[in-house]
Amino acid sequence: MVVKRKRGERSQTIINEVDYMILKIIKESKKEVAIMWLRSYLNISAISLRTHINRMIKLKFITREKVPKTNRSILNLTKDGEDILKILMRVVKK
C-alpha cells in the first residue's frame, strides 16, 4: 500500500545505509573523525551529511564535540551507537 506523505515528512526508517557507514567509520577509525574529512571520504554534500549527523545525534547514537579555537567538530560514538552498530554488523554482512 502506498502512503502519501506531506511535504517534509519522512518515512519511519530509523537508520539507513549511509548512517550505518558513518557509525562503522567512527567505530573503526584509529584517529578522531572530523566532519569535513567524513564528507570528503563519503563524497556527499555538506547538507546531506548534516542531516544524517543531526538525526543520529537526536537518536543519541553519536555526539559532536567542537574543537576549541577552530572551526572543527569531532564525532564520537555513544554507548547506544555502539550497541546498535553491533546489532547491525551481525545482520548486515558487507
N, C-alpha and C positions, 0 to 999 in steps of 0.2 A: 504494500500500500504506500502510495506516495503522499508525503506530508508536505503541505505548502507552508513554508516559513515566511515570516515577515522580514523585511529588510533589516539586517544586522543580527538576526537570530542565528545561533549556531546549532549544530546537531548535538547529540548527547555524548559524543566521543570525548572521553576524558583525556586520553593521551594518543598521539598519532606517531607515525614513523619518525618524523623529524624530532619530536620530543624524546623518543627512545634513543635516537642517535646522540642528542645533546647530553642526556643523562649518562650514556655509556662513555662518551668522550671525557666528561668531567670525572667519572669514576676511574678510568684507566690512565688518565694523564698523570705523569710524574711531576709536572710543573703546574703552577696555577693557571687556570683557564680564564683569559681575558675575553670580553665580549667581542671586541674588534677582531681578535685572532680567530674566534669561533665563526664569525660572519664570513671571513675570507676563506676559512677552511671548508665550511659547508657551501660556500658560493650562493648565499641567499641575501636578499636585500635587508637593510637595517630595520625597516618597518616589520618585515616578516619575522625576523629573529626576535625583535622586541615583543611581538605578540606571543610567540612561543615562551619566551623567558617570563613575561609578566603572568601568563597563565600558570606556569609551573611554580612561580613564587606564590601566587594566590593559593595553589593547592598544597603549598609547603613542601615541595619536592626539592627545591633549591633555594639558596639565599644569594643575595647580591651584596658585595662589600665594596664600598668606594675606597679607592686608594687616596690617602691624603695628599694634597698639593698637586694632584694630577687629574686628568680627565678620564682615568681608567676605572673600570669596575671588574671585580673578580667574582666568578661564580663558584659556589661550593654546594656540595650535595648534603642534604639533611638526612636524618635517620629514616624518615618516611620515604625519601627519594631512594636511599639505598635498598630499603625493603621492596619497593615497587620494582626497582631495577632487577633485583634477584628473581622476582616472580617472572618478569618479562623475559629475562635471559633463559629461564627454563622453558618458556612457552615458544619464544621466537628463536629459531635456530638459524642465525645468519652469521 
